[in-house]
Amino acid sequence: MKNELYTKIGKVAPLSVAANALSELRTFIEVSVAGLKDAAQARQILHWSRMAKKVLGERDSFSDDHYAEVAGRAKSRELFARAEERYDFPYLYGMATTRLWTILETMVEDLLAYLLQTRLECRELDIVRGLEGPLVQFASAHASDRARYLADLLTEQVKAKFKLGIGRFEAVLNPIRLGGPVDPDVQRTILELSQIRHVIVHRLGKADEKLATTCPWLNLRPGQRVRVTEKQFRRFWLAFFWYMLELDRRMATLFSEDMSEFKTRIHRECLNELRQACTADNDTAKERAVSNVTSKARDERPIIGRPEPPPTQRENTSPDSDVSVSNQLRELLLEQDRKELRKTAQRIQKLRREQTIISVALKLADKLVTDMIATRLVQPGVWLRNADYSSKITLAKTLGLLGREEYSICCVLASARRASERLNSLPEKSRARIVRIAYAHFKREPPRPGHEKSLNEIIRLLLAILSASWLEVRYKKNVYELRRRYKRQWSSLMKKKLWSDLDLLATNSDSPENNRAVDQVDLQLLKRLRSKKKFSAKLMPRGAGEPRVRLAEIGIRFDKRRRAPVSH
């Protein structure tokens, strides 16, 4: 970001204060990183400083005992600084994350008070006029204190503090007509920012159930240490900057002014960079889930997901084989789910009529999205009963269950279904869009007309890509259910594992060694239960086994006329 933008944020005082605080935070980070890098060479700097004084003939300010004490403290600083540098300064960026959230919260609170103080239209709104409080204390207060008091009452009235992420801010801005649409990637990033700030402040930097459930794309387990990296903090920064410029744009509209071209360009560039960063994170999180589908699609095999290995291969599979423990665990937990997908794939393969293919594919997509949403809501049946397909995929994207590519696949299947029903055949425009999305997954140009693959194969490929996200959600839910239902057996096996390898006690909870040990315990327990025929992934009902979230907590409300969720 250009420095001059901080001084061009607008005439509104709260936004200017937030921009200045943001500039100070950036300077603090730069100074701290430079200082930590110097601290990583603390003993060397101390030594050469002492040698330089000797060469210059200056008096040595350290006695031998004093120098040994100072060198010992320098060693402690050096070890800490090197550890910070090795892990991309997580302690520093954790502190910066809490500060960034404080600036964001204060900016919205101050903006709300500013509008209530300076604009009569805001004070004349019914929701503001209906606020109740001590009259004498209010009347005797200063104008700015009265505005702050009204802002606090309005925040309590709309229950903003019970909403998550961007929802808590839009909840107070909507009543005063300053609300508006927020990009889904910005919503997701600010939700992640709020949850990580919460565990840093209230959980000593250890992930809790709420963080693991609300931000599944982070792949964190409860109790795992949260390390904020520079790349992650950059996303938080971009989302904050975009939202600050979005509020500036809304204020300009409120005052019947135009936003400058400079701000508009920076606003757009922030969003583009944030989307690229979020897409990269999604690709990393789903790399293992999609790798199997990708390899089979290249071989042009009409199968959704990974094919089931022959019986002899399954019997000979052991922890000492080339297959990793994690992949073995994934195969066993997703065995039933992959069978269901293969049955649907075989059914689609036999179809010849394009309308029927699109219809069956859309039903499968609806089922997959419904299953994913059911793992995240407190009472899924209440909402899913009245929600249409469009509302489901919108909510799934907001919750981070669908990426941009999966969301595009769901949309194109719905539009193709509508077009084919209206025209009794699939239009070329819809067919071209389906082909373009399929080939974009492999970063290839669509072939010339007449040389592309059949619609049947392409539809099965799109469903394979979509099913990867579903399988990832199912895998996490099955692992959670395995540990919850058999908690005593799992704890016993984990204790034996720790006693057999005491070095694990000295590793971090999120280290590769620790993760490998946990996967080994999961696999050992699962094999033991399967041998006794006590455990089957098929026994787990859809939508069971994971902590849920309420729609109101993510800033979604009901429109009574449409029976669909609407983002604040």
KAQUIDA-V510742 format. One record per pair of residues at least 24 apart in sequence whose C-alpha atoms are under 7 Angstrom apart, sorted by the first residue. I is the first residue (numbers start at 1). GAP is how many residues later the second one is. Records with the same first field share a line. If there is no record, write none. Layout:
# KAQUIDA-V510742
I: GAP / GAP
This chain:
# KAQUIDA-V510742
10: 238
14: 93 / 96 / 97
15: 92
18: 85 / 89
36: 45
37: 44
39: 38 / 39 / 42
40: 38 / 39 / 41 / 42
41: 37
42: 32 / 33 / 36
43: 28 / 31 / 32
88: 141 / 142
89: 140
90: 137 / 138 / 139
93: 135 / 136 / 137 / 140
94: 106 / 134
97: 100 / 136
98: 99
101: 93
108: 61
112: 39
113: 34 / 35 / 38
116: 31
117: 26 / 27 / 30
122: 54
128: 26
162: 391
163: 389 / 390 / 391 / 392
164: 27 / 389 / 390 / 391
165: 25 / 26 / 29 / 389
166: 24 / 25
167: 387 / 388 / 401
168: 387
170: 398
171: 397
178: 72
181: 387
184: 214
185: 90 / 93
186: 53
188: 210 / 212
189: 46 / 47 / 50
190: 46 / 49
193: 43
213: 334
217: 68
224: 285 / 286
225: 284 / 285
235: 39 / 42
238: 32 / 36
239: 35
242: 25 / 28 / 29
282: 121
289: 179 / 183
290: 175 / 178
293: 171 / 172
297: 164
302: 155
303: 39 / 42
304: 37 / 38 / 41 / 156 / 160
305: 33 / 159
325: 194 / 195
326: 193
329: 194
330: 145
333: 142 / 145 / 204
334: 141
336: 201 / 202
345: 115
349: 107
354: 72
355: 65 / 70
357: 99
358: 55 / 59
359: 58
362: 51 / 52
365: 45
368: 102
369: 24 / 27
371: 171 / 172
372: 29 / 98 / 101
374: 169
375: 168 / 169 / 171 / 173
376: 171 / 172 / 173
377: 171 / 172 / 173
378: 170 / 171 / 172
386: 177
387: 176 / 177
391: 173 / 174
402: 67
406: 60
409: 53
438: 24
477: 68 / 69
478: 59
480: 65 / 66
481: 64
490: 35
493: 28
494: 27
